[in-house]
Amino acid sequence: MYKIDNYLERFFSKYKFISCWVLRILLGISFFIHGYQKFPLPSKNLIEWFNFSPFLATTIPIIEILAGLFIIFSGFLNNSLGNILTRLTALIIAIFMVFAFSIAHIDWFINTKLFTSEQIFLLGTSIYFLIRGNK
């Protein structure tokens, strides 16, 4: 078993940097799509389903799209600005997901719907980048 583990470690060690990029790109694209699906603005569904104001129904999709783009873009900045931007964007995504659970999916808390949804992975991945930043 030790030889297999050692071999796998040597093989994959040169690809470790890709793992963060896979998570970053998937999170960014997914969050971008979540925002884009609410177009045209203001989002009629947000107004009808949640009684949001037209301002809020316009702001939410725009922030989702920008957060999706910025979580990807900030990965290209190899400096403290990129690190701060990654963490700030991840915080915004995490906050959005907590509100999504508490407003749109209140019946999902601690049951199979929560743990079989993509939303829990969006929250988990955003927390990963909030803690890790660009490091």
Buried (B, 14 or more C-beta within 10 A) or exposed (E): EEEEEEEEEEEEEEEEEEEBEEBBBBBBBBBBEBBEEBEEBBBEEBBEEEEBEEEBBBBBBEBBBBBBBBBBBBBEBEEEEBBBBBBBBBBBBBBBBEEBBEEEBEEBEEEEEBEEBEBBBBBEBBBBBBEBBBE
